[in-house]
Amino acid sequence: MIVAGFGGQGVILAGKILAQAGMDEGMEVTWLPSYGPEMRGGTANCTIVLSDEPVGSPVVDEPTALIALNGPSLDRFEESLAPDGIVIVNSALVERSVRRQDLVVCEASFNDLATRAGSPRALNMAALGALVRLMGTIPLEAVRGAMTRMLTETGKERFVDANAKALQEGYDAAGR
């Protein structure tokens, strides 16, 4: 899967948390970030592979899922998705609908969901919650646990509650 958006939207962190949750669940995992000057407002993305078998390469030609937190990310990755793939779209920043008819789509204002959860910066967690629900391969509790551990280990435990609430908001939104 691919998580993509503007630098500063927490794209890399969301991918790391998903990868960690996959490892915690006993899966084979790769995580490949792509950023540089993008951290200053351009686009950033990361690729995560979760598998029951050893992963031969972190490079993915036909991802099965995409979180697009901004318009350029949807433009860049929509066509590469596998048929029946999942697309999570942040409608607060993406001005168009998904064009392909063969994808499972969840469009929501993840900015608003994160704000409702207590932190506008937690939009990445809201989108991740939606992806977790639609994928159905990793329990939300595993993702919440990985997020809590990663934030605590980096001295950012003050963000755990808002991020946990945002995960739940996104998870719930994907079920509506």
N, C-alpha and C positions, 0 to 999 in steps of 0.2 A: 504494500500500500504506500501511498504518498501523502504526506502532510505538507501543504504549501501555503504561503501567504507573504505578507510584507515582513521584513526584518523588524523585530520588536514585538511581533504578535505571539511569540512563544511557540513557533513552529518546531524548532529544534527540541525544546523541552517536551512538547507533546509526543514527538516521535520517540525520544529517549524513555519516557514513561511507558509508552506502549510496548517498546522492546523489553524493558525491564519486567513488566507484567507478564509478557510472554515467557521470559526465562523463569520467572517465579512459578509459572504453571508447567514447567518442564518442557517447553517447546525449544526447538532449534531457532535461533534468531540472528539476523543481521540488521544493522542500522547504519545508514550511510547519509551523513548530512551534506548539504551543498549550500554554502554561504561564503561570504567574503565581504565585499563592499555592500552586499545586500543587507547586512546587519544595520546599515544606516538608513533603511527605508526602501530599498529595492526588494525584489522578491527573494525568498529563501525557501528551501524545501529539504525534506529528508525522505529517504526510502526505508521502509521497514519490511522485512520478510519474516513471517512467522510460519513455521512448518513442523510437522511431526518427524521429518527426515532431515539429515544433514543438508545444509544450504550450500550449493556450489558457488554462488556468486551473489553479491549484494545488488547487482544491477538487475533491474526489472524492466522488461520490454512492454509487458502487458499487465499493469497492476490491476488488482481486483477491487481496490478501494482508493478513494481520493477524498481528502479534506481540502477544500478550496476556501481559504479565508478571505481571498480578494479576487477581483475580476481577472487580472493577468494569470493567476494560477489556474483558474478554470479554463481560460483560453489555451494555456500551454498544455494541460494534461488531459482534458476531456476526451480527445480523440484516441489517446493511447490506452484507455481503459478497456479491460476485457468485457465482452458481452455479459450482461447480467451483473456487472460490477456495481459498487455502491459509491454514490457521490454525496458528500456532505457539503452544502453550500451556505456560506454566510451571506444571507440576503441583505444584511446591513451594508455590505460593501460590494456585492456583485449585482450589477444592474441588469443582467439578462438571466433567462432561464436556461437550464441544461437543454441542449439541442437534441441529443440522442434519445431515442425512444426505448432503447434496450437496456437502460440502466435503472437501478433503484435509487431514487433521489429523496433526500431530506433537505429541504430549504427552510432555514430559520434565521432570525436575527440573533446570532450568537453573542453579539455585543449586548443586546438587551437582556438576554438570559444571564450573562455574566454580571451585568449591573444589578439585576434582581438578586443574584446570589451574593452580592456584596462587594464585588470588585470587577470593574470594566476590563481589567487586564486579564481576567480569567476566561476570556472568550475561547482560548485554545482548549481549555478543559471542558467547556460546554460542548464544543464541536467533537472532542474526543469521546465524551459521554454518548453522543448520538451515534458515532461510529461503532462504539462497543456494543450498543443495543442492536444495531442492524447487522453487524458481523456475527454476533452470537457465539464467538469462539473463545472469548476470554471473559470471565465474570467481572462485573463492575467492581466488586470488592477487591479483586486482584489489582485492578488499575488504581483504585483508591489507595490501596496499601503501598504500591510502588511510588505513587505520587507523594504520599505522606513521608515515606522513607527518604526519597530523593530531596525533598524540600528541607526536611529536618537535618539531613547530613550536610547540607550546604548552608545551614544557619538561617534558613528562610521559613522556619516553622510558623511564623505569624501569618503566612499565606495559606496554610493548610485548610483551615475551616472554609474560607471563601472558595478555594479551588475544589474542595469536596462538594460543596453546595452547587457549584457550577457544573461539575461532572454529573450530578444528579439531575439538574435542570435540563441538560442536553440529552441525557438518557431518557427522561420523561418526554421531552419534545419529540424525539424520534418515534415514540409509541402513539402519538396522536394522529 
